[in-house]
Structures are given as C-alpha cells and as structure tokens.
Amino acid sequence: MDADRDDLEKILMAVSVTREEEIGCDECFERLDRFVEMELSGLDAASAMPLVRDHLDKCGDCREEFEALLEALREGGRGPVGRLWTRLRRSLGAG
Ligand SMILES: [Zn+2]
C-alpha cells in the first residue's frame, strides 16, 4: 500500500514537473551558450539554470551540443568557435 502511494506521488510530481519545469530543445539551445560560459567560469550553472541541466539530462541531442560546445570553448578560446557557433545556431534556427 505504501508502494502504491509512492507511485502516485511520483506520478503527480512528474506531471507537475512536466507542466511547469520543462523546456524544449529550442529554449535549451538558446540558453546553452550561457550555461557553458558559466560552467567554464567555474560557476554553478546547474543550480543557476536547472531547466537547462534537466533538459540536458533527458535529451541526448542537446547533451551532444552541450559537450561539443564545452569542448570547443575549452580548447579553442572564444573567437572563431564562438562565431561558428553563432552561425550554426542561426542556420538551425532559420531551419
Ligand atoms: Zn533537446
């Protein structure tokens, strides 16, 4: 019986989380560069932007983007990579 109630609470929690605290790939993408910048600055990006963190946990595509961006900025600095990223985002956004 306790298990049943736990399940119900989990379901209710999942529903409310889905309704109020979920972003899509577009929103995640828009915030991703700031998220990565915070991460690279040693700030707690996951706490500051939990919705992005949450989305990255769930979405493999965005996690790949995140890791690629993180890697690129870490290795290459911000100049050319930043411009490339901006262009990539723009072309994806324009679809
Ligand atoms: Zn996504």
Boltz pocket constraint, residues with backbone or C-beta under 6 A from the ligand:
constraints:
  - pocket:
      binder: B
      contacts: [[A, 24], [A, 25], [A, 26], [A, 28], [A, 55], [A, 59], [A, 60], [A, 61], [A, 62]]
      max_distance: 6.0
